[in-house]
Amino acid sequence: MKTRNIGIWAIAALAASLLTAPAAHSQRERFSANLVGANEVPSINTAGSGEFRMQIVGSDISFSLSFSDLSSAVTLAHVYFASTKVAGGV
């Protein structure tokens, strides 16, 4: 009787862990930044501004980058990851 109860509890514990694993994997992480010239390194005086939004779900990454009032046409863009007023890596 004891052996059978241990087996049932072991199967129940395994089933519970399999059911909760996908929920932990699907956690969302969100990041955002308001882009203004004062946060550039070195800071610049500009009317241009932008907004960056990123979401990570598991191994999927989606992002948006919007901007306005730039002084010239956009030919490319990149984002540096760092604290405010710190030059970070691309």
Residue, then its C-alpha position, 0 to 999 in steps of 0.5 A: m500500500k505504501t509503495r502504491n501511494i508514493g507512485i501516485w504522489a510521484i505521478a501527481a507531482l510530475a503532472a503538476s510540474l509539466l502543467t506549470a512549466p509552460a506558464a513560467h516560460s511565457q512570461r512577458e518582459r517589457f522595456s521602454a524609453n522616451l528618446v530626447g536630445a538631453n539624454e544623448v551622450p553628449s547631450i544635444n539641443t534638438a526638437g527631435s524626439g522618439e519612443f522605443r518599446m520592446q516586449i520579450v515573450g519567451s524567445d520572441i522579441s518584438f519592438s517599435l521605434s517611432f520618431s518625430d521632428l527630426s532635422s533631416a531624413v532618416t536613413l538608418a537607426h540603431v538603439y544603444f542599451a544603457s542607463t540614462k546619460v551613459a554611452g552604451g553598446v549598440 
